[in-house]
Amino acid sequence: MKLLLWLLIVAAVVKWVLRAKKATLRSGPAHAEPSASRTGSRELEMMLQCAHCGVYFPASEAVGNAAGPVFCSEQHRLQHAAR
Ligand SMILES: [Zn+2]
């Protein structure tokens, strides 16, 4: 019975360690991305939403005229016009 208890404790510790490792791995690159090294002109650029798929993209990559709806790609502009 004591052995079973120890097995449970060891399993719990291993689970906890693995979870902690996973958490540090996940937070590592994701945490580093919005750091000071990336704060260039791109972050200040206005973001637009594609009228077809709803994805956000930089204004410089917009397809379509300024007055009408904007699209993330030429393909979506054509697909939206075809509807
Ligand atoms: Zn789109």
PDB file of the backbone (N, CA, C, O) and the ligand in Angstrom, with CONECT records:
HET     ZN  A 101       1
ATOM      1  N   MET A   1       0.835  -1.210   0.000  1.00  0.00           N
ATOM      2  CA  MET A   1       0.000   0.000   0.000  1.00  0.00           C
ATOM      3  C   MET A   1       0.868   1.258   0.000  1.00  0.00           C
ATOM      4  O   MET A   1       0.539   2.261  -0.633  1.00  0.00           O
ATOM      5  N   LYS A   2       1.970   1.179   0.717  1.00  0.00           N
ATOM      6  CA  LYS A   2       2.892   2.315   0.769  1.00  0.00           C
ATOM      7  C   LYS A   2       3.516   2.571  -0.611  1.00  0.00           C
ATOM      8  O   LYS A   2       3.737   3.713  -1.013  1.00  0.00           O
ATOM      9  N   LEU A   3       3.791   1.470  -1.318  1.00  0.00           N
ATOM     10  CA  LEU A   3       4.386   1.566  -2.655  1.00  0.00           C
ATOM     11  C   LEU A   3       3.445   2.297  -3.610  1.00  0.00           C
ATOM     12  O   LEU A   3       3.870   3.134  -4.407  1.00  0.00           O
ATOM     13  N   LEU A   4       2.162   1.963  -3.513  1.00  0.00           N
ATOM     14  CA  LEU A   4       1.154   2.598  -4.365  1.00  0.00           C
ATOM     15  C   LEU A   4       1.110   4.108  -4.112  1.00  0.00           C
ATOM     16  O   LEU A   4       1.002   4.914  -5.036  1.00  0.00           O
ATOM     17  N   LEU A   5       1.196   4.455  -2.835  1.00  0.00           N
ATOM     18  CA  LEU A   5       1.190   5.871  -2.454  1.00  0.00           C
ATOM     19  C   LEU A   5       2.387   6.593  -3.055  1.00  0.00           C
ATOM     20  O   LEU A   5       2.263   7.705  -3.570  1.00  0.00           O
ATOM     21  N   TRP A   6       3.565   5.938  -2.983  1.00  0.00           N
ATOM     22  CA  TRP A   6       4.776   6.530  -3.546  1.00  0.00           C
ATOM     23  C   TRP A   6       4.668   6.682  -5.060  1.00  0.00           C
ATOM     24  O   TRP A   6       5.098   7.680  -5.638  1.00  0.00           O
ATOM     25  N   LEU A   7       4.071   5.648  -5.694  1.00  0.00           N
ATOM     26  CA  LEU A   7       3.899   5.714  -7.146  1.00  0.00           C
ATOM     27  C   LEU A   7       3.028   6.919  -7.529  1.00  0.00           C
ATOM     28  O   LEU A   7       3.303   7.624  -8.499  1.00  0.00           O
ATOM     29  N   LEU A   8       1.962   7.131  -6.732  1.00  0.00           N
ATOM     30  CA  LEU A   8       1.066   8.266  -6.999  1.00  0.00           C
ATOM     31  C   LEU A   8       1.808   9.587  -6.838  1.00  0.00           C
ATOM     32  O   LEU A   8       1.645  10.507  -7.640  1.00  0.00           O
ATOM     33  N   ILE A   9       2.618   9.666  -5.803  1.00  0.00           N
ATOM     34  CA  ILE A   9       3.377  10.902  -5.553  1.00  0.00           C
ATOM     35  C   ILE A   9       4.358  11.163  -6.695  1.00  0.00           C
ATOM     36  O   ILE A   9       4.466  12.283  -7.194  1.00  0.00           O
ATOM     37  N   VAL A  10       5.080  10.097  -7.102  1.00  0.00           N
ATOM     38  CA  VAL A  10       6.054  10.235  -8.192  1.00  0.00           C
ATOM     39  C   VAL A  10       5.344  10.644  -9.489  1.00  0.00           C
ATOM     40  O   VAL A  10       5.823  11.508 -10.223  1.00  0.00           O
ATOM     41  N   ALA A  11       4.203  10.013  -9.757  1.00  0.00           N
ATOM     42  CA  ALA A  11       3.441  10.337 -10.968  1.00  0.00           C
ATOM     43  C   ALA A  11       2.984  11.793 -10.944  1.00  0.00           C
ATOM     44  O   ALA A  11       3.026  12.482 -11.964  1.00  0.00           O
ATOM     45  N   ALA A  12       2.553  12.248  -9.793  1.00  0.00           N
ATOM     46  CA  ALA A  12       2.092  13.629  -9.652  1.00  0.00           C
ATOM     47  C   ALA A  12       3.245  14.603  -9.871  1.00  0.00           C
ATOM     48  O   ALA A  12       3.082  15.639 -10.516  1.00  0.00           O
ATOM     49  N   VAL A  13       4.407  14.259  -9.329  1.00  0.00           N
ATOM     50  CA  VAL A  13       5.587  15.129  -9.468  1.00  0.00           C
ATOM     51  C   VAL A  13       6.016  15.179 -10.932  1.00  0.00           C
ATOM     52  O   VAL A  13       6.309  16.252 -11.461  1.00  0.00           O
ATOM     53  N   VAL A  14       6.051  14.015 -11.588  1.00  0.00           N
ATOM     54  CA  VAL A  14       6.457  13.958 -13.004  1.00  0.00           C
ATOM     55  C   VAL A  14       5.492  14.778 -13.846  1.00  0.00           C
ATOM     56  O   VAL A  14       5.910  15.530 -14.727  1.00  0.00           O
ATOM     57  N   LYS A  15       4.204  14.631 -13.573  1.00  0.00           N
ATOM     58  CA  LYS A  15       3.183  15.374 -14.309  1.00  0.00           C
ATOM     59  C   LYS A  15       3.384  16.883 -14.134  1.00  0.00           C
ATOM     60  O   LYS A  15       3.292  17.661 -15.084  1.00  0.00           O
ATOM     61  N   TRP A  16       3.660  17.261 -12.896  1.00  0.00           N
ATOM     62  CA  TRP A  16       3.838  18.679 -12.570  1.00  0.00           C
ATOM     63  C   TRP A  16       5.067  19.253 -13.274  1.00  0.00           C
ATOM     64  O   TRP A  16       5.045  20.370 -13.792  1.00  0.00           O
ATOM     65  N   VAL A  17       6.152  18.448 -13.278  1.00  0.00           N
ATOM     66  CA  VAL A  17       7.398  18.900 -13.921  1.00  0.00           C
ATOM     67  C   VAL A  17       7.182  19.047 -15.421  1.00  0.00           C
ATOM     68  O   VAL A  17       7.613  20.028 -16.026  1.00  0.00           O
ATOM     69  N   LEU A  18       6.508  18.059 -16.018  1.00  0.00           N
ATOM     70  CA  LEU A  18       6.252  18.120 -17.459  1.00  0.00           C
ATOM     71  C   LEU A  18       5.394  19.326 -17.806  1.00  0.00           C
ATOM     72  O   LEU A  18       5.629  20.000 -18.809  1.00  0.00           O
ATOM     73  N   ARG A  19       4.396  19.593 -16.971  1.00  0.00           N
ATOM     74  CA  ARG A  19       3.509  20.728 -17.224  1.00  0.00           C
ATOM     75  C   ARG A  19       4.277  22.048 -17.114  1.00  0.00           C
ATOM     76  O   ARG A  19       4.075  22.969 -17.905  1.00  0.00           O
ATOM     77  N   ALA A  20       5.156  22.116 -16.120  1.00  0.00           N
ATOM     78  CA  ALA A  20       5.957  23.330 -15.921  1.00  0.00           C
ATOM     79  C   ALA A  20       6.898  23.548 -17.103  1.00  0.00           C
ATOM     80  O   ALA A  20       7.099  24.676 -17.551  1.00  0.00           O
ATOM     81  N   LYS A  21       7.475  22.442 -17.605  1.00  0.00           N
ATOM     82  CA  LYS A  21       8.374  22.519 -18.757  1.00  0.00           C
ATOM     83  C   LYS A  21       7.624  23.012 -19.982  1.00  0.00           C
ATOM     84  O   LYS A  21       8.108  23.869 -20.722  1.00  0.00           O
ATOM     85  N   LYS A  22       6.416  22.448 -20.189  1.00  0.00           N
ATOM     86  CA  LYS A  22       5.593  22.823 -21.326  1.00  0.00           C
ATOM     87  C   LYS A  22       5.238  24.301 -21.257  1.00  0.00           C
ATOM     88  O   LYS A  22       5.257  25.003 -22.269  1.00  0.00           O
ATOM     89  N   ALA A  23       4.917  24.763 -20.068  1.00  0.00           N
ATOM     90  CA  ALA A  23       4.522  26.159 -19.869  1.00  0.00           C
ATOM     91  C   ALA A  23       5.674  27.097 -20.203  1.00  0.00           C
ATOM     92  O   ALA A  23       5.467  28.148 -20.810  1.00  0.00           O
ATOM     93  N   THR A  24       6.899  26.716 -19.804  1.00  0.00           N
ATOM     94  CA  THR A  24       8.052  27.578 -20.093  1.00  0.00           C
ATOM     95  C   THR A  24       8.364  27.552 -21.581  1.00  0.00           C
ATOM     96  O   THR A  24       8.767  28.567 -22.148  1.00  0.00           O
ATOM     97  N   LEU A  25       8.181  26.391 -22.221  1.00  0.00           N
ATOM     98  CA  LEU A  25       8.433  26.294 -23.657  1.00  0.00           C
ATOM     99  C   LEU A  25       7.430  27.143 -24.424  1.00  0.00           C
ATOM    100  O   LEU A  25       7.785  27.816 -25.392  1.00  0.00           O
ATOM    101  N   ARG A  26       6.171  27.107 -23.985  1.00  0.00           N
ATOM    102  CA  ARG A  26       5.131  27.846 -24.671  1.00  0.00           C
ATOM    103  C   ARG A  26       5.303  29.345 -24.471  1.00  0.00           C
ATOM    104  O   ARG A  26       5.142  30.127 -25.408  1.00  0.00           O
ATOM    105  N   SER A  27       5.630  29.738 -23.252  1.00  0.00           N
ATOM    106  CA  SER A  27       5.736  31.164 -22.970  1.00  0.00           C
ATOM    107  C   SER A  27       7.044  31.754 -23.505  1.00  0.00           C
ATOM    108  O   SER A  27       7.163  32.971 -23.647  1.00  0.00           O
ATOM    109  N   GLY A  28       8.011  30.905 -23.798  1.00  0.00           N
ATOM    110  CA  GLY A  28       9.316  31.378 -24.271  1.00  0.00           C
ATOM    111  C   GLY A  28       9.241  32.181 -25.545  1.00  0.00           C
ATOM    112  O   GLY A  28       9.439  33.396 -25.508  1.00  0.00           O
ATOM    113  N   PRO A  29       8.957  31.541 -26.697  1.00  0.00           N
ATOM    114  CA  PRO A  29       8.953  32.279 -27.954  1.00  0.00           C
ATOM    115  C   PRO A  29       7.809  33.279 -28.029  1.00  0.00           C
ATOM    116  O   PRO A  29       7.971  34.359 -28.598  1.00  0.00           O
ATOM    117  N   ALA A  30       6.657  32.938 -27.463  1.00  0.00           N
ATOM    118  CA  ALA A  30       5.503  33.834 -27.522  1.00  0.00           C
ATOM    119  C   ALA A  30       5.781  35.104 -26.715  1.00  0.00           C
ATOM    120  O   ALA A  30       5.332  36.196 -27.064  1.00  0.00           O
ATOM    121  N   HIS A  31       6.529  34.928 -25.635  1.00  0.00           N
ATOM    122  CA  HIS A  31       6.823  36.068 -24.777  1.00  0.00           C
ATOM    123  C   HIS A  31       7.869  36.974 -25.428  1.00  0.00           C
ATOM    124  O   HIS A  31       7.876  38.187 -25.222  1.00  0.00           O
ATOM    125  N   ALA A  32       8.753  36.356 -26.219  1.00  0.00           N
ATOM    126  CA  ALA A  32       9.857  37.107 -26.801  1.00  0.00           C
ATOM    127  C   ALA A  32       9.410  37.933 -27.999  1.00  0.00           C
ATOM    128  O   ALA A  32      10.056  38.920 -28.353  1.00  0.00           O
ATOM    129  N   GLU A  33       8.317  37.537 -28.617  1.00  0.00           N
ATOM    130  CA  GLU A  33       7.916  38.185 -29.869  1.00  0.00           C
ATOM    131  C   GLU A  33       7.572  39.669 -29.728  1.00  0.00           C
ATOM    132  O   GLU A  33       8.079  40.478 -30.505  1.00  0.00           O
ATOM    133  N   PRO A  34       6.730  40.057 -28.768  1.00  0.00           N
ATOM    134  CA  PRO A  34       6.420  41.489 -28.686  1.00  0.00           C
ATOM    135  C   PRO A  34       7.465  42.287 -27.919  1.00  0.00           C
ATOM    136  O   PRO A  34       7.138  43.273 -27.258  1.00  0.00           O
ATOM    137  N   SER A  35       8.698  41.870 -28.005  1.00  0.00           N
ATOM    138  CA  SER A  35       9.766  42.552 -27.281  1.00  0.00           C
ATOM    139  C   SER A  35      10.190  43.821 -28.016  1.00  0.00           C
ATOM    140  O   SER A  35       9.658  44.144 -29.078  1.00  0.00           O
ATOM    141  N   ALA A  36      11.131  44.517 -27.451  1.00  0.00           N
ATOM    142  CA  ALA A  36      11.565  45.802 -28.003  1.00  0.00           C
ATOM    143  C   ALA A  36      12.214  45.649 -29.374  1.00  0.00           C
ATOM    144  O   ALA A  36      12.228  46.594 -30.162  1.00  0.00           O
ATOM    145  N   SER A  37      12.759  44.451 -29.666  1.00  0.00           N
ATOM    146  CA  SER A  37      13.460  44.259 -30.932  1.00  0.00           C
ATOM    147  C   SER A  37      12.504  44.323 -32.119  1.00  0.00           C
ATOM    148  O   SER A  37      12.921  44.612 -33.241  1.00  0.00           O
ATOM    149  N   ARG A  38      11.222  44.054 -31.873  1.00  0.00           N
ATOM    150  CA  ARG A  38      10.266  44.035 -32.974  1.00  0.00           C
ATOM    151  C   ARG A  38       9.482  45.333 -33.103  1.00  0.00           C
ATOM    152  O   ARG A  38       8.663  45.466 -34.013  1.00  0.00           O
ATOM    153  N   THR A  39       9.711  46.274 -32.227  1.00  0.00           N
ATOM    154  CA  THR A  39       8.938  47.506 -32.273  1.00  0.00           C
ATOM    155  C   THR A  39       9.487  48.408 -33.368  1.00  0.00           C
ATOM    156  O   THR A  39      10.137  49.418 -33.099  1.00  0.00           O
ATOM    157  N   GLY A  40       9.214  48.023 -34.597  1.00  0.00           N
ATOM    158  CA  GLY A  40       9.641  48.805 -35.749  1.00  0.00           C
ATOM    159  C   GLY A  40       8.473  49.587 -36.299  1.00  0.00           C
ATOM    160  O   GLY A  40       7.475  49.796 -35.609  1.00  0.00           O
ATOM    161  N   SER A  41       8.596  50.025 -37.554  1.00  0.00           N
ATOM    162  CA  SER A  41       7.527  50.788 -38.187  1.00  0.00           C
ATOM    163  C   SER A  41       6.325  49.893 -38.461  1.00  0.00           C
ATOM    164  O   SER A  41       5.198  50.372 -38.595  1.00  0.00           O
ATOM    165  N   ARG A  42       6.581  48.572 -38.545  1.00  0.00           N
ATOM    166  CA  ARG A  42       5.515  47.635 -38.880  1.00  0.00           C
ATOM    167  C   ARG A  42       4.438  47.601 -37.784  1.00  0.00           C
ATOM    168  O   ARG A  42       3.252  47.437 -38.072  1.00  0.00           O
ATOM    169  N   GLU A  43       4.860  47.756 -36.553  1.00  0.00           N
ATOM    170  CA  GLU A  43       3.904  47.699 -35.449  1.00  0.00           C
ATOM    171  C   GLU A  43       3.033  48.947 -35.401  1.00  0.00           C
ATOM    172  O   GLU A  43       1.908  48.917 -34.903  1.00  0.00           O
ATOM    173  N   LEU A  44       3.574  50.051 -35.929  1.00  0.00           N
ATOM    174  CA  LEU A  44       2.820  51.301 -35.929  1.00  0.00           C
ATOM    175  C   LEU A  44       1.892  51.379 -37.129  1.00  0.00           C
ATOM    176  O   LEU A  44       1.015  52.240 -37.196  1.00  0.00           O
ATOM    177  N   GLU A  45       2.095  50.468 -38.080  1.00  0.00           N
ATOM    178  CA  GLU A  45       1.298  50.498 -39.293  1.00  0.00           C
ATOM    179  C   GLU A  45      -0.163  50.168 -38.999  1.00  0.00           C
ATOM    180  O   GLU A  45      -0.465  49.320 -38.159  1.00  0.00           O
ATOM    181  N   MET A  46      -1.052  50.842 -39.696  1.00  0.00           N
ATOM    182  CA  MET A  46      -2.472  50.618 -39.499  1.00  0.00           C
ATOM    183  C   MET A  46      -2.870  49.232 -39.997  1.00  0.00           C
ATOM    184  O   MET A  46      -2.409  48.781 -41.045  1.00  0.00           O
ATOM    185  N   MET A  47      -3.727  48.568 -39.238  1.00  0.00           N
ATOM    186  CA  MET A  47      -4.188  47.246 -39.620  1.00  0.00           C
ATOM    187  C   MET A  47      -5.592  47.360 -40.210  1.00  0.00           C
ATOM    188  O   MET A  47      -6.449  48.072 -39.687  1.00  0.00           O
ATOM    189  N   LEU A  48      -5.802  46.645 -41.300  1.00  0.00           N
ATOM    190  CA  LEU A  48      -7.109  46.644 -41.949  1.00  0.00           C
ATOM    191  C   LEU A  48      -7.687  45.232 -41.912  1.00  0.00           C
ATOM    192  O   LEU A  48      -6.954  44.249 -41.802  1.00  0.00           O
ATOM    193  N   GLN A  49      -9.003  45.150 -42.005  1.00  0.00           N
ATOM    194  CA  GLN A  49      -9.657  43.848 -41.992  1.00  0.00           C
ATOM    195  C   GLN A  49     -10.133  43.499 -43.395  1.00  0.00           C
ATOM    196  O   GLN A  49     -10.763  44.311 -44.073  1.00  0.00           O
ATOM    197  N   CYS A  50      -9.828  42.301 -43.812  1.00  0.00           N
ATOM    198  CA  CYS A  50     -10.252  41.821 -45.131  1.00  0.00           C
ATOM    199  C   CYS A  50     -11.774  41.697 -45.146  1.00  0.00           C
ATOM    200  O   CYS A  50     -12.365  41.098 -44.247  1.00  0.00           O
ATOM    201  N   ALA A  51     -12.405  42.271 -46.177  1.00  0.00           N
ATOM    202  CA  ALA A  51     -13.862  42.233 -46.278  1.00  0.00           C
ATOM    203  C   ALA A  51     -14.360  40.831 -46.631  1.00  0.00           C
ATOM    204  O   ALA A  51     -15.546  40.538 -46.482  1.00  0.00           O
ATOM    205  N   HIS A  52     -13.471  39.977 -47.091  1.00  0.00           N
ATOM    206  CA  HIS A  52     -13.886  38.638 -47.505  1.00  0.00           C
ATOM    207  C   HIS A  52     -13.699  37.604 -46.392  1.00  0.00           C
ATOM    208  O   HIS A  52     -14.643  36.894 -46.045  1.00  0.00           O
ATOM    209  N   CYS A  53     -12.493  37.513 -45.834  1.00  0.00           N
ATOM    210  CA  CYS A  53     -12.218  36.479 -44.832  1.00  0.00           C
ATOM    211  C   CYS A  53     -12.113  37.034 -43.414  1.00  0.00           C
ATOM    212  O   CYS A  53     -12.098  36.263 -42.454  1.00  0.00           O
ATOM    213  N   GLY A  54     -12.041  38.358 -43.265  1.00  0.00           N
ATOM    214  CA  GLY A  54     -12.034  38.953 -41.930  1.00  0.00           C
ATOM    215  C   GLY A  54     -10.685  38.985 -41.253  1.00  0.00           C
ATOM    216  O   GLY A  54     -10.595  39.371 -40.087  1.00  0.00           O
ATOM    217  N   VAL A  55      -9.630  38.589 -41.949  1.00  0.00           N
ATOM    218  CA  VAL A  55      -8.296  38.570 -41.355  1.00  0.00           C
ATOM    219  C   VAL A  55      -7.712  39.986 -41.327  1.00  0.00           C
ATOM    220  O   VAL A  55      -7.993  40.792 -42.214  1.00  0.00           O
ATOM    221  N   TYR A  56      -6.921  40.280 -40.334  1.00  0.00           N
ATOM    222  CA  TYR A  56      -6.282  41.594 -40.224  1.00  0.00           C
ATOM    223  C   TYR A  56      -4.907  41.554 -40.874  1.00  0.00           C
ATOM    224  O   TYR A  56      -4.172  40.577 -40.727  1.00  0.00           O
ATOM    225  N   PHE A  57      -4.565  42.609 -41.588  1.00  0.00           N
ATOM    226  CA  PHE A  57      -3.293  42.673 -42.300  1.00  0.00           C
ATOM    227  C   PHE A  57      -2.839  44.124 -42.361  1.00  0.00           C
ATOM    228  O   PHE A  57      -3.654  45.032 -42.197  1.00  0.00           O
ATOM    229  N   PRO A  58      -1.533  44.359 -42.598  1.00  0.00           N
ATOM    230  CA  PRO A  58      -1.022  45.741 -42.678  1.00  0.00           C
ATOM    231  C   PRO A  58      -1.632  46.493 -43.854  1.00  0.00           C
ATOM    232  O   PRO A  58      -1.891  45.910 -44.907  1.00  0.00           O
ATOM    233  N   ALA A  59      -1.856  47.770 -43.670  1.00  0.00           N
ATOM    234  CA  ALA A  59      -2.499  48.588 -44.702  1.00  0.00           C
ATOM    235  C   ALA A  59      -1.704  48.603 -46.007  1.00  0.00           C
ATOM    236  O   ALA A  59      -2.274  48.757 -47.087  1.00  0.00           O
ATOM    237  N   SER A  60      -0.381  48.441 -45.897  1.00  0.00           N
ATOM    238  CA  SER A  60       0.452  48.471 -47.102  1.00  0.00           C
ATOM    239  C   SER A  60       0.216  47.253 -47.992  1.00  0.00           C
ATOM    240  O   SER A  60       0.536  47.279 -49.180  1.00  0.00           O
ATOM    241  N   GLU A  61      -0.347  46.180 -47.414  1.00  0.00           N
ATOM    242  CA  GLU A  61      -0.605  44.970 -48.200  1.00  0.00           C
ATOM    243  C   GLU A  61      -2.046  44.897 -48.681  1.00  0.00           C
ATOM    244  O   GLU A  61      -2.476  43.876 -49.217  1.00  0.00           O
ATOM    245  N   ALA A  62      -2.785  45.969 -48.492  1.00  0.00           N
ATOM    246  CA  ALA A  62      -4.196  45.962 -48.844  1.00  0.00           C
ATOM    247  C   ALA A  62      -4.395  45.919 -50.355  1.00  0.00           C
ATOM    248  O   ALA A  62      -3.638  46.516 -51.121  1.00  0.00           O
ATOM    249  N   VAL A  63      -5.434  45.197 -50.760  1.00  0.00           N
ATOM    250  CA  VAL A  63      -5.821  45.117 -52.163  1.00  0.00           C
ATOM    251  C   VAL A  63      -7.212  45.721 -52.271  1.00  0.00           C
ATOM    252  O   VAL A  63      -8.097  45.414 -51.472  1.00  0.00           O
ATOM    253  N   GLY A  64      -7.398  46.579 -53.259  1.00  0.00           N
ATOM    254  CA  GLY A  64      -8.692  47.225 -53.424  1.00  0.00           C
ATOM    255  C   GLY A  64      -8.555  48.724 -53.322  1.00  0.00           C
ATOM    256  O   GLY A  64      -7.499  49.223 -52.932  1.00  0.00           O
ATOM    257  N   ASN A  65      -9.607  49.457 -53.668  1.00  0.00           N
ATOM    258  CA  ASN A  65      -9.524  50.912 -53.637  1.00  0.00           C
ATOM    259  C   ASN A  65      -9.762  51.440 -52.231  1.00  0.00           C
ATOM    260  O   ASN A  65     -10.371  50.777 -51.391  1.00  0.00           O
ATOM    261  N   ALA A  66      -9.272  52.641 -51.998  1.00  0.00           N
ATOM    262  CA  ALA A  66      -9.337  53.222 -50.657  1.00  0.00           C
ATOM    263  C   ALA A  66     -10.767  53.493 -50.220  1.00  0.00           C
ATOM    264  O   ALA A  66     -11.084  53.396 -49.034  1.00  0.00           O
ATOM    265  N   ALA A  67     -11.631  53.832 -51.165  1.00  0.00           N
ATOM    266  CA  ALA A  67     -13.006  54.190 -50.821  1.00  0.00           C
ATOM    267  C   ALA A  67     -13.850  52.962 -50.495  1.00  0.00           C
ATOM    268  O   ALA A  67     -14.708  52.998 -49.613  1.00  0.00           O
ATOM    269  N   GLY A  68     -13.594  51.872 -51.223  1.00  0.00           N
ATOM    270  CA  GLY A  68     -14.408  50.671 -51.053  1.00  0.00           C
ATOM    271  C   GLY A  68     -13.819  49.715 -50.031  1.00  0.00           C
ATOM    272  O   GLY A  68     -12.926  50.081 -49.267  1.00  0.00           O
ATOM    273  N   PRO A  69     -14.324  48.489 -50.020  1.00  0.00           N
ATOM    274  CA  PRO A  69     -13.793  47.485 -49.095  1.00  0.00           C
ATOM    275  C   PRO A  69     -12.375  47.077 -49.473  1.00  0.00           C
ATOM    276  O   PRO A  69     -12.003  47.106 -50.646  1.00  0.00           O
ATOM    277  N   VAL A  70     -11.588  46.699 -48.472  1.00  0.00           N
ATOM    278  CA  VAL A  70     -10.209  46.277 -48.724  1.00  0.00           C
ATOM    279  C   VAL A  70     -10.098  44.772 -48.483  1.00  0.00           C
ATOM    280  O   VAL A  70     -10.874  44.190 -47.725  1.00  0.00           O
ATOM    281  N   PHE A  71      -9.114  44.154 -49.143  1.00  0.00           N
ATOM    282  CA  PHE A  71      -8.933  42.705 -49.072  1.00  0.00           C
ATOM    283  C   PHE A  71      -7.478  42.367 -48.807  1.00  0.00           C
ATOM    284  O   PHE A  71      -6.578  43.157 -49.090  1.00  0.00           O
ATOM    285  N   CYS A  72      -7.264  41.173 -48.256  1.00  0.00           N
ATOM    286  CA  CYS A  72      -5.909  40.744 -47.912  1.00  0.00           C
ATOM    287  C   CYS A  72      -5.161  40.272 -49.146  1.00  0.00           C
ATOM    288  O   CYS A  72      -3.930  40.268 -49.156  1.00  0.00           O
ATOM    289  N   SER A  73      -5.880  39.874 -50.185  1.00  0.00           N
ATOM    290  CA  SER A  73      -5.220  39.382 -51.390  1.00  0.00           C
ATOM    291  C   SER A  73      -6.104  39.645 -52.606  1.00  0.00           C
ATOM    292  O   SER A  73      -7.306  39.885 -52.488  1.00  0.00           O
ATOM    293  N   GLU A  74      -5.472  39.590 -53.773  1.00  0.00           N
ATOM    294  CA  GLU A  74      -6.207  39.783 -55.028  1.00  0.00           C
ATOM    295  C   GLU A  74      -7.269  38.688 -55.190  1.00  0.00           C
ATOM    296  O   GLU A  74      -8.359  38.930 -55.710  1.00  0.00           O
ATOM    297  N   GLN A  75      -6.928  37.495 -54.736  1.00  0.00           N
ATOM    298  CA  GLN A  75      -7.852  36.354 -54.841  1.00  0.00           C
ATOM    299  C   GLN A  75      -9.146  36.630 -54.068  1.00  0.00           C
ATOM    300  O   GLN A  75     -10.239  36.341 -54.554  1.00  0.00           O
ATOM    301  N   HIS A  76      -9.015  37.183 -52.882  1.00  0.00           N
ATOM    302  CA  HIS A  76     -10.199  37.461 -52.069  1.00  0.00           C
ATOM    303  C   HIS A  76     -11.014  38.609 -52.646  1.00  0.00           C
ATOM    304  O   HIS A  76     -12.239  38.636 -52.526  1.00  0.00           O
ATOM    305  N   ARG A  77     -10.321  39.561 -53.277  1.00  0.00           N
ATOM    306  CA  ARG A  77     -11.047  40.665 -53.910  1.00  0.00           C
ATOM    307  C   ARG A  77     -11.929  40.122 -55.034  1.00  0.00           C
ATOM    308  O   ARG A  77     -13.084  40.523 -55.185  1.00  0.00           O
ATOM    309  N   LEU A  78     -11.359  39.195 -55.825  1.00  0.00           N
ATOM    310  CA  LEU A  78     -12.102  38.610 -56.941  1.00  0.00           C
ATOM    311  C   LEU A  78     -13.234  37.731 -56.415  1.00  0.00           C
ATOM    312  O   LEU A  78     -14.342  37.755 -56.952  1.00  0.00           O
ATOM    313  N   GLN A  79     -12.958  36.959 -55.370  1.00  0.00           N
ATOM    314  CA  GLN A  79     -13.984  36.091 -54.809  1.00  0.00           C
ATOM    315  C   GLN A  79     -15.137  36.907 -54.226  1.00  0.00           C
ATOM    316  O   GLN A  79     -16.302  36.522 -54.327  1.00  0.00           O
ATOM    317  N   HIS A  80     -14.792  38.037 -53.616  1.00  0.00           N
ATOM    318  CA  HIS A  80     -15.825  38.888 -53.010  1.00  0.00           C
ATOM    319  C   HIS A  80     -16.663  39.539 -54.110  1.00  0.00           C
ATOM    320  O   HIS A  80     -17.878  39.681 -53.966  1.00  0.00           O
ATOM    321  N   ALA A  81     -16.019  39.932 -55.201  1.00  0.00           N
ATOM    322  CA  ALA A  81     -16.721  40.589 -56.310  1.00  0.00           C
ATOM    323  C   ALA A  81     -17.635  39.602 -57.029  1.00  0.00           C
ATOM    324  O   ALA A  81     -18.666  39.984 -57.581  1.00  0.00           O
ATOM    325  N   ALA A  82     -17.246  38.333 -57.018  1.00  0.00           N
ATOM    326  CA  ALA A  82     -18.020  37.308 -57.725  1.00  0.00           C
ATOM    327  C   ALA A  82     -19.321  36.965 -56.984  1.00  0.00           C
ATOM    328  O   ALA A  82     -20.257  36.428 -57.576  1.00  0.00           O
ATOM    329  N   ARG A  83     -19.366  37.277 -55.701  1.00  0.00           N
ATOM    330  CA  ARG A  83     -20.552  36.913 -54.925  1.00  0.00           C
ATOM    331  C   ARG A  83     -21.746  37.812 -55.202  1.00  0.00           C
ATOM    332  O   ARG A  83     -22.812  37.620 -54.617  1.00  0.00           O
TER     333      ARG A  83
HETATM  334 ZN    ZN A 101      -9.049  37.702 -47.165  1.00  0.00          ZN2+
END
